[in-house]
């Protein structure tokens, strides 16, 4: 996780995806900063997994939420993932877990029998 000073720095990033994909033992990179109109912003890159930039990444917010909750001194956080699709999330740090909510589109339904 890379932490920047401000939202503009995160927004202006233009990563070299080939270089990121070739870093040994690194699956993904999360970048974050305090937000201008939200508590924090982020971007998520995983080119070694075939995902140059994920538009909205719930799993990354499971790491980001406790990080920002501690720094901002609050457990209810409003987040924004900067991407072409954009993603607004509401995150709650509950200590042993993070609750994430926001608008989503169902693209797959299924059932798994174990």
Secondary structure, 3 states (H helix, E strand, C coil): CEECCCHHHHHCCCCCHHHHHCCCCCCCEEEEEECCCCCEEEEEEEHHHCEEEECCCHHHHHHHHHHHHHHHCCCEEEEEECCCCCEEEEEEECCCCEEEEECCCCCCCCCCCC
